[in-house]
């Protein structure tokens, strides 16, 4: 059986293009309830990811895990919270179609100048909270998703992620591959990839001004396996390659910079039913 589980689909988009990064109710009368509506998952995650955008160094951390699926219209996965303002269609899978859309808010990490000697003289970039919306549609076995958000607390830029993918589930397991293109305005790109005159003096890097445009592409895979009743192991990974808008940056060209990025996570989760709330 092939179908989509919206809160898990397109991990790169859902995790803010770390992932990095991946819905609600104007529901049609004939729409049948999703099998996992009102389901939550809680657990722990081991996470391996680049220290910052364009870094060749990686950090390993252990974090709590929480995801929610259609809890009173809300979905939460990774670091993204969405609400199903629109939820229409005949279903998900072969011969069916669906569309979900609504507001979205997500957290994405910033950057500390202490992360690397390359960033000497740079100011820290706070973690961001892009506020915007999303649209997720399926046509047969293909899913398309668009996430957009304007940040007001970190880089102050506009970011957009467009993804395409599919999903397959069997008895007690599932896999979901996806491809994502990440676009940002010049405010975001210049914050992470630009080098102004003062930063150039402090770091010794050549000045560089980044423009608006697609700054990276990502290929991601999400898989989960049930290991016991109500328990599952979730595996996720993403490989990102940066475009010229970012790779031309002296930050990525530095000895500890990279024009590629890798993300991996393994999570042990326990399912719980929120319909009893």
Buried (B, 14 or more C-beta within 10 A) or exposed (E): EBBBBBBBBBBBBBBBBBBBBBBBBEBEEEBEEBEBEBBBBEBEBBBBBBBBBBBBEBEEEEEEBBBBBBBEBBBBBBBBBBBBBBBBBEBBBEEBBBBBBBBBBBBBBBBBBEBBEBBEBBEEBBBBBBBBBBBBBBBEBEBBBBBBBBBEEBBBBBBBBBBBBBBBBEEEEBBBBBBBBBBBBBBBBBBBBBBBEEBBEBBBBEEBEBEBBBBBBBBBBBBBBBEEEEBBBBBBBBBBBBBEBBBBBBBBBBEBBBBBBBBBBBBBBBBBEBEEE
